Amino acid sequence: MSEWEVKRLDEVVDRVAVKNLAGHTRVLTVAAGRGLVDQETYFNKRVASADLSGYWVVEPGDFVYNKSTSKDAPWGVVARWDGDEPAVVTTLYIVFRARPGIESDYLLHACNGTFFFDSLRGTLREGARAHGLLNVRLQEFFGAQLVIPSPAEQRRIVDVMAAVDAQIEALNEEKGAVTRVLGALRADVPESDEVAIASVLHGIDSGKSVQTKGEAPLRGKARVLKLSAVQLGQFDADEAKRLDDVSGYTQTHLVQEGDLLITRSNTPERVGYAAVASDVPPETYMPDLIWRLRMNESRCLPSYLAHLLSSAEIRSRITASASGTSSSMQKINKKGFAAITIPVPDTIAAQEAYVAKCDALRDTKRALTVELAALRTFRFSLLTSLLDQQFEIRESYDTILQGVA
């Protein structure tokens, strides 16, 4: 393997700090896993200030560093603007441009690799985090180091990663297609009269919120579900906190296999998510933001209601019944939710047929989600190995490419 160089970022890029005097109106946001996206499309609204003259201009091909931290990006994200016209970003971001001689695609990989972020982390001062933002100064960011191989090796790494990214994109598209078909199946409800949700319930149990002293080690058994455990027609028992004190919970707050759970408070898009609990570990409790719907199963199957509540039509009724003082958090109340009307077939057999179709697509979607997660993990490991020179793409790869071309 040829000798690789370790360089400071400011040796291969130039900072860009051009104010928006030209009046560009398209505002971009850096989203982890998505790159640079149109703000209005991503948030379904504009969150930028009315006056954009103080924003940075981003030209096609420019890079942007977002110092916001998240579970998937603890040291922020570097993204490249691949649009065909200039746009603008907040001055909380850092904008830079690759110098000639470095492969732009390679730079994008290198600036999101562990070598670069480990170098950046090593330069940060105490108290580097504040309100979800890393307190990164310009000299610290541009002083971070990255590895630079020869142009030929840069190209090989880019090609290999492009193949993996193409597979991820293909799986994403397949998952999207399955999601759309599932939505259509959920909307294809057996012909039936509409009744109030209250008529198919024995009652609604509330969860419990208690103050805890902290999280116990992973070997602890007591668990309290997170809101994210209840998705749109899908349950994930792994989305839970492990606690060292659940004395405030009782047997009525325990989650049992087959329980129909619903989020009573969440963002407007996620309030009223419902799913049947499955593969529930012992000592798993409901938090106060999740309800249990106690079903009259001789009248309506929990699985039927879970899919029905996940359909676009019934979800619109749920969100219409929600209330709240904030656009970022809405709530449904028991009386309003129980009064929502839903179509319920008279026979259990008709409900079972509907559930069977929806379950098949839901399980396919779940399998694709697992496959995507595994492929993304593999991608991270592969890129780390390539950038750490643990794995070599031999020069013979170039000959193979020429033969394919």
Secondary structure, DSSP 8 states (H G I E B T S, - for coil): ----EEEEGGGTEEEE--B-TT----BEEEETTTEEEEHHHHHSS--S-S--TTSEEE-TT-EEEE-B--SS-TT-EEEE--SSS-EEE-TTSEEEEE-TTS-HHHHHHHTTSHHHHHHHHHH--TT-EETTEE---HHHHHH-EEEE--HHHHHHHHHHHHHHHHHHHHHHHHHHHHHHHHHHHHH---S--EEEGGGGEEEEEE------S-B--TT---EEE-GGGB-SS-B-TTSEEEBS--TT--GGGB--TT-EEEESEE-TTTTT-EEE--S--SSEE--TTEEEEEE-TTT--HHHHHHHHTSHHHHHHHHHH-EEEETTEEE--HHHHHH-EEE--SSHHHHHHHHHHHHHHHHHHHHHHHHHHHHHHHHHHHHHHHHTTSS---THHHHHHHHH-
